[in-house]
Amino acid sequence: MSRVPFDEYAAIKAVNWSSLKHMRDSPKAYRWHRDNPDTGDTTGRMKGRALHTLVFEPHLFDAEYAVFDGDARRGKAWEEFKAANGDKCILKAAEVEEAKAQAEAVRSHPAVQPYLDGGVFESTIQWKDPQTGIPCKARPDWWHPATRTLIDLKGTSTLHPHYFARIAARLGYHCQLGHYQKGLSVVYPGGPISVKLLAAELKQPYDVALFSLPEDFLYAGESEVTELLRKLRQCAESKQWPGRFPEAVELEAPAYIFGDDENPADFNVSFAGE
């Protein structure tokens, strides 16, 4: 289990959750994203990575990030700064200060502090899925061997447990962590693994919560991952990658056209050309 550069991790011929999650949409979507990986970067992604580094391995920050004091990412000063900082991730001063404030809120949380020492950050694990034989890989945020605890950090707009649980289910966090848990169990057998979602508000006051995922939530995620891997194997063997609706589907009319209470104005749907 070692931390390798992301480019090396991406080159490993194995299935990770970032690609497998597209099977939730359709095999066609999975194949397209597999063949057209998103290699671009955005300010949001860079800020997210900075937060992870500042929370789990703050001593790595100066070696991996550069702080730009200018006002805009354009012009001569910006181009010269980029050239001088090579492969470093470049953030503006205000963005770094925000990430540092968020990280401080996370690191000072009493429920988080017991896990900060002795953990391993973004280490690569590889295993063969026991049910399908498909090679898998993962890069967990934080693995704490002493307590056999897996922690994944997520930025969020809400810490309300009910709404955050719905967000987690919709975005497949339970599947992602079920995938990680299965991999860690194969690579490091020896007892149950505790799985936690570390949720951090992205706006002031930067509140924090450490949510434990119950066994039934994780079981549902792991079961879905197994089914997605089985579907992936079937598609690879048959060389058939159907879309979401391979057969004709009857369209169900919305209730409001029959005079029911549902209001069409409740739906915020836009169409090309509007």
Beta strands, then each sheet from edge to edge (+ up, - down):
strand 1: 65-68
strand 2: 89-92
strand 3: 120-121
strand 4: 125-128
strand 5: 135-138
strand 6: 142-144
strand 7: 149-156
strand 8: 194-201
strand 9: 208-212
sheet 1: 1+ 2+
sheet 2: 3+ 6- 7+ 8+ 9-
sheet 3: 4+ 5-
end
